[in-house]
């Protein structure tokens, strides 16, 4: 039995080895190189550098632009939790209650996923432009007072959050739809016999069974909010103002525009640590809520 167990264990390790090698080569090694670079002052291609210890980290902790960028990330994350995850969950439940047309509704809501994100950002940038279709339509209907500079510094984060909701709401809807389909019909019928309908059916029967899916969705949304780059880069432009910076755009700008690779690496490491802590806290809160319910 012991020999069979060891053979099975080695077989598992051999099967995991190719994926582990790829992950180590393209994730672990670059991350370790980034950590090493963060302790150095480097410019250009990083061929010449000198050791500066924790100076880059001290500078990052005092950087007002990075602080504002992280605040924009947090704002973006809070809004996308509503317009992507919560709205996606609500749509999944509503579609699941429909007797006909479920496939059509899901395909329609998931259609934005087929469009490249950069193309979607360019589309929305044109729609929300000062002389774009949205402001033009408002002026045509005599609603000039509602026309805004939607991509101005004070509204850019909210505008991009709504655009992100349009792009990703369908993804979370599909995720929750798959979770709802795993809930047995017999369980729903038994709950209905006990008088559970509508909201009570969802809250007491479907919601607890959707918890693992909800945890995955929240973690994906929160971590994605602090890794977002392309939406802000395209909609704001490479020369964005500090009010519209997010962590990723500021890291890229510091590395390639200002040629401060060591400082950019330090900021990237801090953001990675922040994401790890946020994920751990979210998982801990979910597990504690589950213990309370039990």
C-alpha positions, 0 to 999 in steps of 0.5 A: 500500500505504501509503495502504491501511495508513493508511486501515485504521489510521484506520478502527480508531481510529474504531471504538475512539473510542466505547469510548475516550470512554466509558472516558475519561469514566467511568474516566480522568476520575474517577481524575484527579479522585480524584488531585487531591482526594487532595492537598486537605483536603475535607469534605462534598460537597467544595465547599470544600477547601484544598491540603495536599500530601502530608499525606493520603498521610503520614497514610494510610501511618501509619494502623493501621486501613488497615494492618489492612484491607490485611492482611485483603485479603491474607488474603482474597485468599490464601484465595480463590485456593484456594477459588475459583481452585484449586478451580475448576480442580480441578472443571473438570478432574474434570468434563471427565473425566466421560463423562456429565452434564458440562452438569448439573454445570456448571450446578449449580456455576455456579448461585450466580452467578445470585444477587445477591451482596448477597442471597448475603451476607445469606443467609450472614449469617443462616446463620452468625449466633450463633443461625443454622441452622449453630449450631442444627444443631450443638447439635441433634446434641450438638456444642455445643463446635463452635458458634462466633461465626462472624462475630466479629472473629477469624473474619469474614475466613475466613467471608467467604472461604468464602462468596466461594468458594461464590459464585465457584468456579463462575465460575472452573470455567466459565473453566477448562472453556472453556480445557480445551475448546480443547485438541485431542482429538488432542493428548490421544490422542497423549499417552495413546499415550505413556502419559500418563494422569490427573495426568501428562496434566494436568500435562504437556499441559493445564496448559501450554495453560491458562497464559493462562487461569490468569494471567487467573484469578489476576489477577482473583482478586487484584485482586478481593480488594483491591477487595472491598466489598459482601461485608464491608459486608453481612456486617459492617455499616456499623459494623464493627469495625477487625478486620473492615475491608478497604480499600474499606470503610475508604475509604467510611467515611472519605469518607461517615461521617467526611466526610474526602473528601481522605483517602479519595481518598488511600487510594483512590489508594494502593490503586490503585497497589498493585493495579497493582504486584501485577498487574505482578509477577504477570505478570512472575513468570508470564512468567519461569516460562514462560521457564524452562520453555522 
